[in-house]
Amino acid sequence: MTANTSELGAEVLLHHRTSSESPYPKVLADIYDPAYNMVIWERELNHDLYSSVEELFDKAQSLNVEGSVTPDSALSFLLEKLDGFENVNTLSLEIAELVAMFCCLFDLKRAGLRLTMLGHAMCPKFHVDRVPCRLVTTFYNSGTEWLPHNVVDRSKLGHGSGGLNDDESGIYPSSSAIRQMKAGDVALLKGELWEGNENAGLVHRSPALKSGEKRLLLTLDFIG
């Protein structure tokens, strides 16, 4: 009886994953709650940060910064990689602070950093990540799109889509189910490798961009 009750409880939880959203950074700690497969720190980019990002967009035709960083090395790493661009100190300091928060939250010595300027949807179809957890934030233009756990038909992920587009595969009931982060929001997305979150990784995709549009995306991942 106990085992059956436990299994039933796990099954109920699996179908009731949800998101936790707040304008306060302390919401990020909610990622440890099994009920959530996504948390969002809802925030606006301040003027100095937005100006720093805009200036980078004015000067850079493309950008792809990748590396393994620690909370102590992140700032110098970014300043070196962005050398030659003006007014990047504010953006670099902001990212270094996010690295420190990410590593502290998950007790990590280092994180995998990727800062990319994208002119197309990098992952245009809804999918899940085979990682424990990933930090995602967009500094410029459209943010990541995602689906609440309870509306997803997970049988339509990957090959289950039959090669059809998301709007044809039946992975969501209607386009009104799609939610989207805004520029500035900082999210933690639980993946399939988070213990206890198997078959419940957050379903998300890159937003479609119009011709000539670009977005600046930062992701942080576990290393080791």
C-alpha positions in Angstrom: 0.0 0.0 0.0 2.8 2.4 0.9 4.7 1.7 -2.3 1.5 2.2 -4.4 0.7 5.4 -2.6 4.2 6.7 -3.2 4.0 5.8 -6.9 0.6 7.5 -7.2 2.1 10.7 -5.5 5.0 10.7 -8.0 2.6 10.3 -10.9 0.4 13.2 -9.7 3.5 15.4 -9.3 4.7 14.5 -12.8 1.5 15.9 -14.3 1.5 19.0 -12.1 4.9 20.6 -12.8 4.5 24.3 -13.1 6.6 27.5 -13.1 7.4 30.0 -10.4 7.7 33.6 -11.4 8.6 36.7 -9.4 10.2 40.1 -9.8 12.6 39.2 -7.0 15.8 37.2 -7.5 15.2 35.0 -4.5 12.6 33.1 -6.8 15.6 31.3 -8.4 15.9 29.1 -5.3 12.5 27.7 -6.1 14.2 25.5 -8.7 14.8 23.0 -5.9 11.1 22.5 -5.4 10.0 19.4 -7.3 6.8 21.1 -8.3 8.6 23.5 -10.6 10.4 22.7 -13.8 11.0 26.4 -14.5 11.6 29.6 -12.5 11.7 33.1 -13.9 13.1 36.2 -12.3 11.1 38.8 -14.1 13.0 42.0 -14.5 13.6 45.0 -16.7 17.0 45.9 -18.1 18.2 49.1 -16.6 19.2 52.1 -18.7 23.0 51.6 -18.4 22.8 47.9 -19.3 20.5 48.4 -22.2 22.8 51.1 -23.6 25.7 48.8 -23.2 23.9 46.1 -25.2 22.7 48.5 -27.9 26.3 49.8 -28.4 27.5 46.2 -28.8 24.8 45.6 -31.4 25.8 48.8 -33.3 29.5 47.6 -33.6 29.3 43.8 -33.8 28.2 42.0 -37.0 28.4 38.7 -35.1 29.3 37.4 -31.7 29.8 34.0 -30.2 31.6 33.9 -26.8 32.0 30.5 -25.2 34.1 29.2 -22.4 34.3 27.7 -18.9 34.3 30.3 -16.2 34.4 30.6 -12.4 32.8 33.4 -10.4 36.3 34.9 -10.1 37.3 34.6 -13.7 34.1 35.5 -15.5 34.6 39.3 -15.6 38.2 39.2 -17.0 37.2 36.4 -19.4 34.4 38.6 -20.9 36.4 41.8 -21.0 39.1 39.9 -22.9 36.6 38.3 -25.3 34.8 41.6 -25.9 38.0 43.7 -26.2 37.6 46.1 -29.0 34.0 47.0 -28.3 33.2 50.1 -26.4 31.1 50.3 -23.3 31.0 46.6 -22.6 31.9 46.9 -18.9 28.3 47.1 -17.8 27.2 44.0 -19.7 30.3 42.1 -18.6 29.7 43.0 -14.9 26.1 41.9 -15.3 27.0 38.5 -16.8 29.7 38.0 -14.2 27.1 38.5 -11.4 24.8 36.0 -13.0 27.7 33.5 -13.2 28.3 34.1 -9.4 24.6 33.6 -8.6 24.4 30.4 -10.8 27.5 28.8 -9.2 26.4 29.7 -5.7 22.9 28.4 -6.2 24.1 25.0 -7.4 27.4 24.8 -5.5 29.4 24.8 -8.7 33.0 25.8 -9.0 32.6 26.8 -12.7 29.9 27.2 -15.4 29.8 26.8 -19.1 29.1 30.3 -20.6 27.8 31.1 -24.0 26.9 34.6 -25.2 25.6 34.6 -28.7 24.2 37.1 -31.2 21.6 35.2 -33.2 20.0 36.2 -36.5 17.9 33.1 -36.7 16.0 30.7 -34.4 18.8 28.4 -33.1 16.4 25.8 -31.9 13.1 26.5 -33.8 11.1 23.5 -32.7 9.9 22.8 -29.2 12.3 20.5 -27.3 13.7 19.6 -24.0 17.4 19.8 -22.9 19.4 16.8 -21.7 21.0 18.8 -18.9 20.3 19.1 -15.2 19.4 22.8 -15.4 20.2 25.8 -17.7 20.1 29.5 -17.1 18.7 31.4 -20.0 18.4 35.2 -20.5 17.9 37.4 -23.5 19.5 40.8 -23.4 18.1 42.1 -26.7 15.0 41.3 -28.7 12.6 38.4 -28.4 13.0 36.0 -25.4 12.7 32.2 -25.3 9.2 30.6 -25.9 8.0 27.8 -23.6 5.0 25.6 -22.9 3.4 25.0 -19.5 3.9 21.4 -18.5 0.2 20.5 -18.3 -0.5 21.5 -22.0 2.3 19.6 -23.7 1.7 16.3 -25.6 5.2 14.9 -25.0 4.7 12.1 -27.5 5.1 14.8 -30.2 8.6 15.8 -29.1 11.5 14.9 -31.4 10.8 12.2 -33.9 7.2 12.0 -32.5 6.4 15.1 -34.4 6.6 13.1 -37.6 8.6 15.9 -39.2 5.7 18.3 -38.8 6.1 21.9 -37.7 5.0 22.7 -34.1 1.8 24.3 -35.3 0.9 21.1 -37.1 2.2 18.3 -34.9 -0.3 18.7 -32.0 2.4 19.2 -29.4 0.2 22.0 -27.9 -3.6 22.5 -28.1 -3.5 26.0 -29.6 -1.0 28.8 -30.1 -2.5 30.6 -27.1 -0.8 28.1 -24.9 2.7 29.4 -25.9 4.3 31.7 -23.3 7.4 33.8 -23.9 10.0 35.4 -21.7 10.8 39.1 -22.3 14.2 40.6 -22.7 15.8 40.9 -19.3 14.0 38.0 -17.7 16.4 35.4 -16.1 15.1 31.8 -16.2 16.2 28.5 -14.9 15.0 25.6 -17.0 15.1 22.1 -15.5 16.2 19.5 -18.0 15.8 15.8 -18.3 18.9 15.1 -16.3 17.7 16.8 -13.1 17.2 14.0 -10.6 13.5 13.3 -10.2 12.6 15.4 -13.3 12.8 12.7 -15.9 10.1 13.1 -18.6 9.4 16.5 -17.2 12.1 18.7 -18.7 10.8 22.2 -19.6 9.6 22.3 -23.3 10.9 25.4 -25.0 12.2 26.8 -28.3 13.9 29.8 -29.8 11.6 32.6 -31.1 11.3 33.2 -34.8 13.0 36.4 -35.9 12.1 38.7 -38.8 14.6 39.3 -41.5 17.4 41.5 -40.3 16.5 41.0 -36.6 19.0 39.8 -34.1 18.9 38.8 -30.4 21.6 38.5 -27.8 21.3 35.3 -25.7 23.2 34.1 -22.7 23.1 30.6 -21.4 24.9 29.1 -18.4 25.3 25.3 -17.9 26.7 22.9 -15.3 30.3 21.7 -15.9 31.6 18.6 -14.2 
